């Protein structure tokens, strides 16, 4: 990772978003998002700065920890690789990759990549997210 100011601004925005999201601090997470925004994951799509964060309380209720494995930054992109660990009753440790696009130090796009199979039963009970569009295959 280089230490120039553009990479530092991207790192600051992405880490602030990531840490706030897993604290359940939607306001701080959303503050890192630019005016134009797009989110994609195996379960939801959203163009709302907060819509993709709806339901985080439910997820955080079963998460016991998040272990950051790797982070890569440039002026306009960032990628995080991390494990999400859940309570023993759920028993999922989810390896997750998250790719960010940034403009002017703000997040404009997030693609969340993970194997959704372990979550299918949990998601079917939880129901669709409020801002859900067409599920991404």
C-alpha positions, 0 to 999 in steps of 0.5 A, spaced: 500 500 500 502 506 498 502 512 503 500 518 498 494 522 500 489 519 495 490 512 498 490 515 505 483 518 503 480 512 500 483 508 506 480 512 511 473 512 508 473 505 507 475 503 514 470 508 517 465 505 513 467 498 515 468 499 522 461 503 523 457 498 519 459 492 524 458 497 530 451 498 527 452 505 526 448 507 520 449 514 520 457 514 520 457 508 515 452 512 511 456 519 511 462 515 507 457 514 501 457 519 496 451 522 492 451 517 487 451 510 490 450 503 488 450 496 492 450 489 490 450 483 494 448 475 493 441 478 497 440 485 495 441 491 491 440 498 493 442 505 490 440 508 497 446 510 502 442 506 507 438 501 504 443 496 504 444 497 511 437 495 513 437 489 518 444 490 520 441 489 527 439 482 526 446 480 523 449 484 528 445 480 533 448 473 531 455 476 529 461 475 534 467 478 531 469 480 524 477 479 522 480 483 517 485 479 513 487 483 507 486 490 505 488 494 498 487 501 496 488 506 491 485 512 489 479 510 486 478 503 489 479 498 495 478 491 497 477 488 504 477 481 505 475 478 512 471 473 516 465 474 519 464 469 525 457 468 528 454 465 534 455 457 535 447 456 534 448 459 527 455 456 526 457 460 520 464 463 519 463 467 512 469 469 508 467 475 505 470 480 500 468 487 499 470 491 493 469 499 493 469 504 488 470 511 490 470 518 488 473 524 491 474 520 498 467 518 498 464 511 496 460 510 490 459 503 489 460 496 494 460 489 491 459 484 497 462 477 495 460 471 499 458 464 498 450 465 500 448 458 501 450 458 508 445 464 509 439 461 505 435 458 511 436 464 515 434 469 509 428 465 508 426 466 515 428 474 515 424 476 509 426 481 503 430 487 505 425 493 505 430 497 499 431 490 495 430 490 488 432 484 483 436 479 487 443 478 484 445 471 482 
